[in-house]
């Protein structure tokens, strides 16, 4: 650190405003010994006879590359999503391995890679007239094409949006804004009877794609680009791929749906503009749990909940300790008291984005997980009950089978999916960048 840098730091440190600001901030705190009293549930893990279970996990990765050396503002994003199918039998024999290579698992031949390219900034694709239109069309084409034209994500999206799993599906869906107008203009009612075979709707200002229900068009800026939507889109696609396979199994062999465990890399939630999708996801999950059986779980690898979980699973004098072979269902009060500072009387965690409730799991062998399990409605986390977290014991018993040290406190399917579809390492970025540049020169 040079002298000027140290001097600038001193200016910050000694500033009265900065000191007053920091002294007034509230940060996450460690819970005291009597922390579990606000409605959360602390309970021992009960062993469950699993039988043979099939595990399907999905993970996604994306990277942004510059297309032209002389125009670094022109950017394209490349996404890759991986879906892997395992069985509990595949994993029992390798659960203690410190590192798992593709050769260790025959089940890796079940890996399916799904790819998406998206203009991000200062790029217009195909015959589109704007960046917004380019992104909308690219997402629409992706949903029509993947995983296959015979059984596409678009079909699954329609199944969710109009609740086509019911005997009497919904007739319409209200879209908050018209994608052909300004960012906050013109509500549109999408009528199922008006939906064409290609999942588009006629509108006086231009056709509307079914994928416009994601509302990503509201945050695309023609000048500053759309980097901000990439994380939202990645999480959205990961979960819709899971629901895609849920739909296929439910429609073809509903009796075996309970033999599958669907694992999402991250919480069961939708972020940003896509947050409204949590409503259709919860409605579908509730139906499947009532009519059949749905084993769906989101597992977090990092973030404040994971940091908190690790801190309470270390036995420190004077602090609350989550003992091994137990789990803690988090209440709204607990979350705002110890994990995300806030007023639990005025705030409702995840009410507009989550379709599940959070649980911290400390296994018999010391593994620590933060998981999300579907719950019937948002108010469950205010005063949670174990009975509201359906199939929790089964899911925890599956997860603790899957120890993997490839990533700390991760599990085999998620770790393998992350490793095999990652686009974030430097060689991948360089290769994709050169590929995009070569193609652009040939135009």
C-alpha positions in Angstrom: 0.0 0.0 0.0 1.5 3.3 -1.1 1.6 6.6 1.0 -1.3 8.2 -1.0 -3.5 5.1 -0.5 -2.8 5.1 3.3 -3.5 8.8 3.5 -6.9 8.3 1.7 -7.8 5.5 4.1 -7.0 7.7 7.0 -9.3 10.4 5.7 -12.2 7.8 5.7 -11.3 6.3 9.1 -11.1 9.7 10.9 -14.2 11.2 9.3 -16.8 12.0 11.9 -19.7 11.2 9.5 -18.2 7.8 8.7 -17.7 7.0 12.4 -21.3 8.0 13.2 -22.6 6.0 10.3 -20.8 2.8 11.3 -21.8 3.2 15.0 -25.4 3.3 13.9 -25.3 0.1 11.8 -26.7 -3.2 12.8 -24.9 -6.3 11.7 -25.7 -10.0 12.0 -25.0 -11.4 15.5 -24.4 -14.7 17.0 -27.4 -16.1 18.9 -27.3 -16.4 22.7 -28.0 -19.7 24.5 -31.7 -19.0 24.7 -32.1 -18.1 21.0 -34.6 -20.8 20.1 -37.7 -19.3 21.6 -39.4 -17.3 18.8 -41.3 -20.0 17.0 -38.5 -21.8 15.3 -38.3 -25.6 15.6 -35.2 -27.5 17.0 -35.5 -31.3 16.5 -33.4 -34.4 16.2 -33.0 -36.0 12.8 -34.9 -39.3 12.5 -33.5 -42.0 10.3 -35.8 -43.0 7.4 -35.6 -46.1 5.2 -35.0 -44.5 1.9 -35.2 -47.5 -0.5 -34.0 -46.7 -4.0 -34.3 -43.0 -4.7 -33.5 -41.2 -8.0 -31.9 -37.8 -7.5 -32.1 -35.1 -10.2 -30.1 -31.9 -9.8 -29.7 -28.9 -11.9 -27.0 -26.2 -11.8 -26.2 -23.3 -14.1 -23.2 -21.1 -15.0 -22.8 -18.1 -17.2 -20.1 -15.7 -18.3 -20.0 -12.4 -20.2 -17.5 -11.9 -23.1 -16.5 -8.9 -25.2 -17.2 -9.5 -28.8 -15.0 -6.8 -30.5 -11.6 -5.7 -29.4 -12.3 -2.1 -30.6 -15.8 -2.1 -29.0 -15.5 -3.7 -25.6 -18.9 -2.4 -24.8 -20.4 -5.0 -27.1 -21.0 -8.0 -24.9 -22.7 -11.4 -25.1 -23.5 -13.8 -22.3 -23.1 -17.6 -22.6 -25.1 -19.8 -20.3 -24.7 -23.5 -19.7 -27.1 -25.6 -17.5 -26.4 -29.1 -16.4 -29.0 -31.7 -15.4 -27.6 -34.9 -13.7 -29.5 -38.0 -12.7 -28.2 -40.2 -9.9 -29.6 -42.9 -7.6 -28.9 -43.5 -4.0 -27.2 -46.8 -4.9 -24.8 -44.9 -7.2 -23.7 -42.7 -4.3 -23.4 -45.0 -1.3 -20.1 -46.5 -2.5 -18.5 -43.2 -3.2 -19.9 -40.9 -0.5 -16.6 -41.0 1.5 -14.3 -40.1 -1.4 -12.6 -36.7 -1.0 -12.6 -36.0 -4.7 -14.9 -37.4 -7.4 -13.9 -37.5 -11.0 -16.1 -38.4 -13.9 -14.5 -41.8 -14.0 -15.7 -42.5 -10.5 -19.4 -42.3 -11.5 -21.0 -44.2 -14.3 -24.1 -42.1 -13.7 -22.4 -39.1 -15.3 -23.4 -40.4 -18.7 -26.8 -39.1 -17.7 -25.5 -35.5 -17.8 -27.5 -33.2 -20.0 -26.1 -29.9 -21.0 -28.4 -27.1 -22.1 -27.0 -23.9 -23.6 -28.1 -20.3 -24.2 -26.4 -17.3 -25.8 -27.8 -13.9 -25.0 -27.0 -10.4 -26.2 -26.2 -8.2 -23.2 -25.0 -4.8 -24.3 -24.6 -2.9 -27.6 -25.6 -6.0 -29.6 -28.7 -6.7 -31.6 -29.4 -10.2 -32.7 -31.0 -11.6 -35.9 -33.7 -9.2 -37.3 -34.5 -7.6 -34.0 -34.8 -3.8 -33.9 -33.5 -3.3 -30.3 -31.6 -4.9 -27.5 -34.8 -5.5 -25.6 -36.4 -7.2 -28.5 -33.2 -9.2 -29.1 -33.2 -10.5 -25.5 -36.9 -11.3 -25.5 -36.6 -13.3 -28.7 -33.4 -15.1 -27.6 -35.1 -16.3 -24.4 -38.3 -17.3 -26.3 -36.3 -19.3 -28.8 -34.4 -21.0 -26.0 -37.6 -22.1 -24.3 -39.0 -23.3 -27.5 -35.9 -25.4 -28.3 -34.6 -26.8 -25.0 -34.3 -29.5 -23.8 -35.9 -30.8 -27.0 -38.5 -29.5 -29.5 -40.7 -32.6 -28.7 -40.8 -31.6 -25.0 -39.8 -28.0 -24.5 -39.4 -25.7 -21.5 -42.1 -23.6 -23.1 -44.6 -26.4 -22.7 -43.6 -26.6 -19.0 -43.9 -22.9 -18.6 -47.5 -23.0 -20.0 -48.2 -25.9 -17.7 -47.2 -23.8 -14.7 -48.6 -20.4 -15.8 -52.1 -21.7 -16.6 -52.0 -24.5 -14.0 -52.7 -27.1 -16.6 -52.0 -29.9 -14.1 -55.5 -29.1 -12.7 -58.7 -30.6 -14.1 -59.8 -27.1 -14.8 -56.8 -25.0 -15.8 -56.8 -21.2 -15.5 -58.2 -19.2 -18.4 -55.9 -16.3 -18.2 -52.7 -14.8 -16.6 -52.2 -11.1 -15.9 -48.9 -9.6 -17.1 -48.0 -6.5 -15.2 -46.6 -4.6 -18.2 -46.7 -4.8 -21.9 -43.2 -5.7 -23.2 -43.9 -3.6 -26.4 -44.4 -0.4 -24.4 -42.5 1.4 -21.7 -41.0 -0.4 -18.7 -44.0 0.3 -16.5 -46.9 0.6 -19.0 -49.9 -1.3 -20.0 -51.1 -4.4 -18.1 -52.0 -7.2 -20.4 -54.3 -10.2 -19.8 -52.9 -13.3 -21.5 -55.9 -15.5 -22.4 -55.2 -19.2 -22.8 -57.7 -19.5 -25.6 -55.9 -16.8 -27.6 -52.5 -18.4 -27.2 -51.2 -19.7 -30.6 -49.5 -23.0 -31.2 -46.1 -21.2 -30.9 -46.9 -19.8 -27.4 -47.4 -16.2 -28.6 -50.3 -13.9 -28.0 -51.7 -11.3 -30.4 -51.6 -7.7 -29.2 -52.2 -4.3 -30.9 -48.6 -3.2 -30.1 -46.9 -6.4 -31.2 -46.9 -10.1 -30.4 -46.3 -11.1 -26.8 -44.2 -14.2 -26.0 -45.3 -16.5 -23.1 -41.8 -16.0 -21.7 -42.6 -12.3 -21.3 -44.2 -13.3 -18.0 -40.7 -13.2 -16.5 -40.9 -9.4 -16.9 -37.2 -9.1 -17.7 -38.0 -6.5 -20.3 -38.8 -4.1 -17.5 -35.1 -3.8 -16.5 -33.3 -3.9 -19.9 -31.7 -0.6 -20.7 -30.8 0.1 -24.4 -27.7 2.1 -23.4 -26.5 0.4 -20.2 -27.4 -3.1 -21.2 -28.8 -6.1 -19.4 -26.0 -7.5 -17.2 -28.3 -7.1 -14.2 -30.8 -9.7 -15.4 -28.3 -12.5 -15.9 -28.3 -13.8 -12.3 -32.1 -13.7 -12.2 -32.3 -15.6 -15.5 -29.9 -18.2 -14.5 -31.8 -19.0 -11.2 -35.1 -19.0 -13.1 -34.0 -21.4 -15.8 -32.4 -23.8 -13.2 -35.6 -24.2 -11.4 -37.8 -24.4 -14.5 -35.6 -27.2 -15.8 -36.4 -29.1 -12.5 -40.1 -28.4 -12.9 -39.8 -29.6 -16.5 -38.7 -33.0 -15.4 -41.3 -33.0 -12.6 -43.9 -32.4 -15.3 -42.6 -35.2 -17.5 -42.7 -37.7 -14.7 -46.1 -36.5 -13.4 -47.7 -36.8 -16.8 -46.1 -40.1 -17.8 -45.8 -42.1 -14.6 -47.3 -40.1 -11.7 -47.0 -43.1 -9.3 -43.2 -42.9 -9.3 -42.9 -39.2 -8.6 -42.2 -39.9 -5.0 -39.2 -42.0 -5.9 -37.4 -38.9 -7.1 -35.7 -36.2 -5.2 -35.3 -32.9 -7.1 -32.3 -30.8 -6.0 -32.0 -27.1 -6.8 -28.6 -25.4 -6.4 -29.7 -22.4 -4.3 -32.9 -21.6 -2.3 -36.4 -22.3 -3.7 -37.0 -18.7 -4.8 -37.1 -16.4 -7.8 -35.2 -13.1 -7.7 -35.7 -9.6 -9.1 -38.2 -9.2 -11.9 -38.9 -12.9 -12.0 -40.0 -13.0 -8.4 -43.7 -13.4 -9.3 -42.9 -16.9 -10.6 -42.8 -18.1 -6.9 -46.6 -18.0 -6.9 -47.0 -20.4 -9.8 -44.2 -22.6 -8.4 -45.8 -22.8 -5.0 -49.2 -23.5 -6.4 -47.8 -26.4 -8.4 -45.8 -27.8 -5.5 -48.9 -27.6 -3.3 -50.9 -29.5 -5.8 -48.3 -32.2 -6.3 -47.8 -32.6 -2.6 -51.5 -33.1 -2.0 -52.2 -35.3 -5.0 -49.0 -37.3 -5.2 -45.7 -36.7 -3.5 -43.0 -34.2 -4.3 -39.5 -34.3 -2.9 -38.0 -30.9 -3.8 -35.2 -29.2 -2.0 -33.0 -26.2 -2.5 -29.4 -26.3 -1.1 -27.4 -23.1 -0.5 -23.6 -23.2 -0.8 -22.8 -19.7 0.4 -24.3 -16.5 1.7 -25.5 -15.2 5.1 -27.6 -18.2 5.9 -24.6 -20.6 5.3 -22.3 -18.3 7.3 -24.8 -18.3 10.2 -25.2 -22.1 10.0 -21.5 -22.7 10.2 -21.2 -20.3 13.2 -23.9 -22.1 15.3 -22.5 -25.5 14.5 -19.3 -24.7 16.3 -19.5 -25.2 20.0 -18.6 -21.9 21.6 -19.2 -21.0 25.3 -22.2 -18.7 25.9 -23.6 -19.1 22.4 -26.4 -21.2 21.0 -25.1 -24.5 19.6 -26.9 -26.7 17.0 -25.8 -30.1 18.0 -25.0 -32.9 15.6 -27.9 -35.0 14.2 -30.4 -32.2 14.5 -32.1 -29.5 12.4 -33.4 -26.0 13.1 -36.4 -24.7 11.2 -36.0 -20.9 10.9 -38.8 -18.6 11.9 -39.2 -15.0 10.6 -38.2 -13.7 14.0 -35.0 -15.8 14.1 -34.0 -14.7 10.6 -34.3 -11.0 11.3 -32.8 -11.3 14.8 -29.6 -13.2 13.8 -29.1 -13.5 10.1 -30.5 -10.6 8.2 -30.9 -7.5 10.4 -34.5 -6.2 10.3 -37.7 -5.8 12.2 -39.7 -9.1 12.1 -42.8 -7.3 13.2 -42.8 -5.2 10.0 -40.9 -7.5 7.6 -41.8 -10.9 6.2 -38.8 -12.7 4.8 -39.2 -14.0 1.3 -42.9 -13.3 1.2 -42.7 -12.0 -2.4 -40.0 -14.4 -3.8 -39.8 -17.7 -1.9 -42.0 -20.7 -2.1 -40.2 -22.6 0.6 -39.0 -22.3 4.2 -35.4 -22.5 5.4 -33.9 -25.3 7.6 -30.3 -25.6 9.0 -29.2 -29.2 9.1 -26.2 -30.5 11.2 -25.6 -34.1 10.4 -24.3 -36.9 12.5 -20.9 -36.7 10.9 -20.6 -32.9 11.1 -21.9 -31.8 7.7 -23.7 -28.5 7.7 -26.4 -27.6 5.2 -28.9 -24.8 4.6 -31.9 -26.2 2.7 -35.3 -24.9 1.5 -38.4 -27.1 1.6 -41.6 -26.1 -0.2 -44.3 -24.8 2.2 -47.9 -24.2 1.5 -48.0 -20.4 2.1 -45.7 -17.6 3.0 -47.1 -17.2 6.6 -45.7 -20.7 7.6 -42.3 -19.2 8.5 -43.9 -16.8 11.1 -44.6 -19.7 13.4 -43.3 -22.8 11.6 -44.4 -26.4 12.3 -42.6 -29.5 11.3 -45.7 -30.9 9.7 -45.7 -28.0 7.3 -42.3 -29.1 5.9 -43.5 -32.2 4.0 -41.0 -35.0 3.5 -38.4 -33.2 5.5 -37.0 -36.3 7.3 -36.7 -38.2 4.0 -34.9 -35.3 2.3 -32.5 -34.8 5.1 -31.6 -38.5 5.1 -30.9 -38.3 1.4 -28.8 -35.2 1.7 -26.6 -36.6 4.5 -25.8 -39.6 2.2 -24.2 -37.3 -0.2 -21.1 -35.9 1.5 -18.6 -34.3 -0.9 -15.5 -32.4 -0.2 -15.1 -31.1 -3.7 -16.8 -28.0 -2.4 -17.0 -27.5 1.4 -20.4 -28.7 2.8 -21.6 -29.5 -0.7 -23.2 -32.6 -2.0 -22.2 -34.9 -4.9 -24.8 -34.0 -7.5 -24.5 -30.3 -7.0 -20.7 -30.4 -6.9 -20.5 -32.5 -10.1 -23.0 -30.3 -11.9 -21.1 -27.2 -10.9 -17.8 -28.6 -12.0 -19.0 -30.0 -15.4 -21.0 -27.0 -16.6 -18.8 -24.1 -15.2 -18.1 -21.3 -17.6 -16.5 -19.0 -15.0 -12.9 -20.1 -15.2 -10.4 -18.1 -17.2 -9.8 -20.7 -20.1 -13.6 -21.0 -20.7 -14.0 -17.2 -20.9 -11.0 -16.9 -23.3 -12.3 -19.6 -25.6 -15.8 -18.2 -25.7 -14.6 -14.7 -26.3 -12.4 -15.8 -29.2 -15.3 -17.9 -30.6 -17.7 -14.9 -30.5 -15.1 -12.6 -32.1 -14.4 -15.0 -35.0 -18.1 -15.3 -35.8 -18.6 -11.6 -35.7 -15.8 -11.0 -38.2 -17.4 -13.5 -40.7 -20.6 -11.5 -40.8 
